[in-house]
Amino acid sequence: MKIAAAQMSLRLGDVEHNYKQVEDWIRNAAQERPDIIVLPEMWNTSFYPDNIRELADEDGRRTQAFLSESAARFGVHIVGGSAAVRREGKLYNTMYVADRSGRIVSSYDKVHLFAPGHEDEKFTPGTKGCAFSLDSIPMAAVICYDVRFPEWVRMATLTGAQIIFVPAAWPASRVDHWCILNQARAIENQLFIVAVNSCGSTDSMQFGGHSMIIDPWGNVLAQGGDGEEMLCTDIDLDSVTDIRSRINIFHDRQPGLYDLT
Ligand SMILES: NC(=O)CCC(=O)C(=O)O
């Protein structure tokens, strides 16, 4: 399976520019004939302008139509990072996944909102995880700060996922955490992690890039630098069963003992 990860620089609050840019990137990535294109977090507005409430996509209608139409046009699955979405007057940081027929197969509202950046004051957290299949392969997704919560990523793994996507808008100042956490999540869950960060800067934030495609042994198959870049890599899904047969943590874990309260 071939994965393309779009590490891009987005313009804060410039929704039209960002749509055009994402459209160009999807068109260019499609020339490499990937099975899946993955976008970063909150690509419609960047993370995040003061007037986010006005700019957010009402009911995610435009985002879903755009991802669906792009996926069908280029015959590629799109894990749509996330977009700022307004539903019933509330703001959400929402991922949509479109399969190559153009069907929206999953959506996910970010559950762990980044309180140090006041995301929790503006946005409403999701209440459910995200698991879906593409080409009959089970996969899951979390968004950015979610990756700091190993229990949440383990829950996603226990759905049978072989790949977990982590779109992000992670700052350069903590890019060492980003790399280590993603690698740890791949090793401890014995699956592929496709972690796609933003790069570039806004007035107050420098995003860290260093998107990563990591195999279930923790090997980094592809890694971005600081700037814009499309990572494109083949992954061998057989390695999930191979590694789990060598060290079978899913057989050896003791879930009955994991509540000490
Ligand atoms: N967009 C985010 O969730 C930022 C997360 C972050 O900066 C961190 O966990 O550190």
The ligand as an ORCA input file, in Angstrom:
! r2SCAN-3c Opt
* xyz 0 1
  N      -2.711     21.018     17.758
  C      -2.402     20.407     18.883
  O      -3.130     19.539     19.359
  C      -1.114     20.832     19.530
  C      -0.543     19.773     20.455
  C       0.751     20.194     21.067
  O       1.281     21.245     20.770
  C       1.388     19.301     22.046
  O       0.809     18.259     22.396
  O       2.506     19.636     22.500
*
